[in-house]
Amino acid sequence: MTEKKVSRYAESGVDIDKANDFVDKIKPLVSATFQRGVLTGIGGFGGLFALGGDRYKDPVLVSSTDGVGTKLKIAELCNKHDTIGIDLVAMCVNDIVVSGARPLFFLDYFAVGHLDVDQATDVVKGIAKGCQISKCSLIGGETAEMPGLYAKGAYDLAGFTVGIAERNEIIDGSETKVGDKLIGLASSGIHSNGYSLVRKICFEELGLSVDDEVAELGCTLGEELLRPTRIYTETVLNVIKNFKIHGVVHITGGGFIDNIPRILPAGCKAVLHRDAWPKMPVFEFLQKKGNVTEEEMCRTFNSGIGMVLIVSAKRVDDILLQLAALGEQAYVIGEVAVQKGKKSRQVELV
C-alpha cells in the first residue's frame, strides 16, 4: 500500500484538508444561528441575506467592524477560547444598536499561523453563542492560515456585522437636550478595552499569572479578565419599542470621556455623578494597584457601565422599570447640562 503523499503546500505550513475538516466541524454551530433572511449555508463564496420588503418602509443598513484587542492574549494564556467569540460579536453589534439598528448578519475573520482545529472550533462556538444572544445570523467568514506570521498558539480575530433600521427612527443624539437624564446599564467587567494597561499592571508590575487567585476579585485573575462582553442589543431594541430614546452610547475604547461626546449636540455636556453606581471590584483593583487616576480610568475602561441611554427626565422611572423587567442593572448616572464655551469639556465627572 502506498503512503499518501503530503502536498508541498502542507509542507510549507498550510493544510487545506485540515481547513476543510474544520469547516465541516463548525457547520452545525453556524447553522444554529440562522434567522429569517439567510439564503445560503456555510461554504459559498459569499453569504446571501434577503432583507424582505414587508418589514421596513425606508430601510437603512448600519454596519460595523471590530476586534477584541489584546484580550486575545488572555485567552491564549488561559488556553480557553470558547468565550472570546462572544466578545467579538458584542463589540460589533453593540456599536450598531446605538443607532437603533437590529443586527441581521455577522461574518468573522480568523487568522492563525497553524490551524488547531479544536482551538478554532472553540472560537467559533463563542461567535455562534454571541450571534444567538444578539439574534444575528453567522453567514460566513474567513480562516487564514499564515505560517511565519503568528507565533505558535496565537491568532487574531475580526468581526463584521450589518443591521437594519427605519430611516425616520434612527437614533443619532440630535434630539438630546439640556435636562435629559443618562441611564447607565451595568457592564460585566472590563469587556474588551484597556487590556494593554491591564496586562502591564497585572503581569509586568504585579507579577501575577492568570491562575493566581485574587482575593479582591473572588476568583482567579484569568476568570475575571475573560468575562465576556455584555451584549445589549435585545435590551436596547426592547426599550426603544416603548420609549423615545434621545441617544445611546456604547462605552467602549475611550470610556465615558471620548464616547459620550460622539452623540452630544453642540452646546451640551454630560455631567456624570461617580457615586451614582457601584464601583466593580476589578476596577478598584486596577486603579489602586496600578496607581491610575479617576479620569484615566474613565477614559480607558467602561468603569462598570457598558451602555448609556439618554432619555427625557419625565420618562426615567418608566424606563428603569422596563430595564429591571429585562434583567438589567440600571442606574441614573447623570444629566445633560449646558456646555459653557466650545473649548470646555463635554463630559464632567463630579
Secondary structure, DSSP 8 states (H G I E B T S, - for coil): -------HHHHHT--HHHHHHHHHHHHHHHHTT--TTB---TTSSS--B---SSS-SSEEEEEEEE--TTHHHHHHHHT--SSHHHHHHHHHHHHHHTTT-EEEEEEEEEEESS--HHHHHHHHHHHHHHHHHHT-EEEEEEEEE-TTTS-TT-EEEEEEEEEEEEGGG---STT--TT-EEEEEE-SSSTTS-HHHHHIIIIIIS---TT-EETTTTEEHHHHHT------HHHHHHHHHHS-EEEEEE--TTHHHHHGGGG--TTEEEEE-GGGS---HHHHHHHHHHT--HHHHHHHS-TTEEEEEEE-GGGHHHHHHHHHHTT--EEEEEEEEE--STTS-SEEE-
